[in-house]
Amino acid sequence: MISLQGLEKTFGLNRVLRGLDLEIKEGETITIMGGSGAGKSVILKHIVGLMKPDKGRITVKDVDITSLKGDALNEIQKQFGYLFQGGALFDSLTVGENIAFGLHNLRPDLARHWKDVVAEKLGLVGLKPEIAALKPAELSGGMKKRVALARAIAYEPSYILYDEPTTGLDPIMSDVINELILGLQKSLGVTSIVVTHDMTSAFKISNRIAMLYQGKIVALGTSQEIRHSTDPLVKQFITGSSRGPIQMQVRAIE
């Protein structure tokens, strides 16, 4: 359904993507793992059309989106829900208003019944409809993440992009989010693309895992294939060892 072909992206002197290729299958949950600054979030922004590659092409359902602009690009973007790393809720709006934000433009048919949409989506992420009247400041970190997820699915997208969905959460709440990702894939039939450092999460939710290193996908396989990989790059990342082919710059604390 989504194809990334030969993507290249440079910011100043930093070559982030260096001819990246990746095929994403309909209905799967695929996780992209890699070190900090490797370009995982940059990939998500290219997929949803927020960034344009310097070279290469991205196709969504056989439509090349790299050359699309304006209304044509907006029509493609309506198919995507995006869970931002920090949630990105609007503090001045209520929970319900946050979830319904954008419905008028994206799904005017649903906007007429936005309160029903809010209650339904809150239920899907395990929250009671009564919290719709609260402000984000009144919520815990885990609740904020779930509200942000409810907003991402409010207009019933075909794809959900998750940017570090378990960052900042304790292990139990992280597993709650993992279960939600699995549940939404089954109940909504969505295609999910996740970027994360959390290997526990990656192994639980993923149909396939791709490893990003030096601007390319260097390993791709099922959770079990990645877990038992003999590739030294993959093994080092999974174990979190500072020794191996992945070299990190470490500055001594004086």
N, C-alpha and C positions, 0 to 999 in steps of 0.2 A: 504493500500500500504506500509506503514511503521509501524513497530511494535517494541516498546521498552518494554522489559520484564525483570523485576527484576534487573534493572541497579544499580550497586553500584560503587562508585568512591571515593577514599580517596587521599588527598594530605597531606602528613605528618600526623599531628594529626587532620586534618580537613576532616570529612566525609561529602562530598558534596552531593552525591546521595546515597540514603539509600533504595534500592529496588524499584526504580521508574518504574511504568508501564504506557504506553500511546500508544494508537492506533490512527494513523493519516490516514484519509480517502482520497481517490483519489479525486482530484479536489477541495478540501476545502482550506480555509484559517483558520488556527488555530493559536491562539496567546497564548504564555506561559507568564504569568505574575508572578511576585514575587519580593521580596526585593533585594537590592544590595547585591551581594555575595551569592545569593541563589543557583546559579548554572545554570542559564538559558542559558548562552553562552556555558557552558560545555555540555549541552544537544545537542546544535547545532553541536558542534565539534565531538560528538559521532555519531550523525546521518550521518555526511558526512565522517566519518572514520578517522578524524584527531586525535582522541583519542580512546583508547580501554578501555572498562570497566573492573574493577577488577572482577566483577561477572555480570551475566546476558547476554542477547543477543539482537541484533538489526537485524531485517530482513527488506529488501527492495525488494518488489515484490517477497516475499517468499525466498529470498536469504539471508542466514545468513552472514552478513558482518563482524562480530566480529573476525572471523578467517581468513579473506581474507588478502592477502599481494600482493605487486608488481602489475603486470599487471591486475590481477583479481580485485583488489581493485580499480585500476585506471579506469577500465571500469564502475564500479558503480559510482565513483566520477564524471565521465563525465555527469551523469544525473542531477547533482546539480549545481545551480548557487548560489553564496554567496555574499550578500551585507554586507560588514563589517561596523561596527559602525562608524568609522572615514572615510569611503570611501576607504582608502588605495590605492589612485591613485599614480602612479609613476611620481614624479615631473619632471624628465628628459625627459619624453615622452610626445608627443602631446595627445590631447583628443582622436583622431582617433587611435593612436598607443596603448593607454591604453585600448580602447574598443576591439581592435583586439588582444590584448595580450593573448596568449595561443591558438588562433585559429589553428595555424599550427599543434599543437600536439593533440588538442581536436577534431577539425573538419577540416581536411585538404581539404575537399571538399568545405567548405566555405572560407577557407583561400585564395583560388585563386581569390576570388572576395571580398576581405576584405573591400575595400572602399565602395562597395555597401552595405555590411553588416553594416558598421559603420553608413552610412546615414539612413538606414532603422531603426536601433535600436535607433538612436538619435530621429527620428520622433516618435517612440513609447513612448519615455519619454518626449515628448513635446519640443525638442530642434531642432534648425535649423542645417542642415548639415555643414554650414559654420564654426561652432565652432570647427570642427574636427582638424583644423590647430592650435588651441590655446593650450597653456600650462595650467595645472591645476591652477597655481598661478594667472592666468588671470580670473578665474571664481569666482562667488559668492559661498557661502556655499551651497545654494540650488541647484545650477547648478552642483557643484561637486558631490552632492548626486545622482543627476539624471544621470550623466555620469557614476558613479559607478554602478548604476542600469542597464544602457545600457550595460556595460561590463558583468554584471551577466547574462544577457539574450542573449548575442551575439552568443553563441553556441547552443541556443535553448534547454535549459535543461527542464526536466520534473518537477523538484522541484526548488523552490527558497527559500533560507534561509535568513531571514532579522534579523540582529542584531541591535536592537535599531534604526530603520530607521528614526525616527524623532528627535533624540537627537541633540541638538544644533541649531535647526531651529525655526524660529518664528511661531506663530500659523497659519498664512496664508500659508507659505511654507510647514508646517507640513501637512496641508490639501491637498496641491498639491501632496505630496508623498502618502497620503492615497488614493487619487483618482487614482494615477498611479498603486498602488497595486491592487485596485479593477479592474481597466481596464485591467491590464495584466492577472489577473485571468480569465477574460471573453474572452479576445482576443486570449490568448495563451493556455488556458485550463490547466494552471499549478497548482500544489499543492504548497501552500505557508505556511511556518512555520515562525512565527514572535515572537521575544522576545522583550518586551517593558515595560516601566514604564508608558507610556502615555495611560491613560484610555480612553481619548477621541478618540484616534486612535484605540485602541483595540475594543471599542464598534462599531466603524464605519466599520472596515474592516473585522471583524471576523465572520465566520460561527459558530465557537466554541471557547471558552476560557478555558484554563486550568490554575489553580493556583498551583504554586510550593511553598512548605513550608517544611522546615526541611528534604529536600532530597526526598520528595514524592509529587505526584499530589494529593492534598487534596480536589479539587473541579474541576468539569468539566461540561460544559453546553453551551447552546447557549448564545449569547450576552444578550438577554433578561433574561434568567434564571440566569446568573451571576449578572446582574444589580439589580435584585430583590431578590437575595439570602438572606436568613436569617442567613447564617453561619457567626458567629462573625469574623472569620479570613478574609473572603471575604469582609464583610462590612467595616472592619477597613482599609483594603488595598485600597478599592475603594474611601472611604471618605478621606483617608490620615490622619487619626487621630493618634496622638501619644499615645492614651490611648486605651488599648484593649489587647487581648491575644498575639499579636505580640510585643514582648519586644525588644526595641532598646537600645543599650548602648550609652548614651549621656554624654559627658564630658563637664563640665561647663567651660566657657571661663573666665580666670582669668584676 
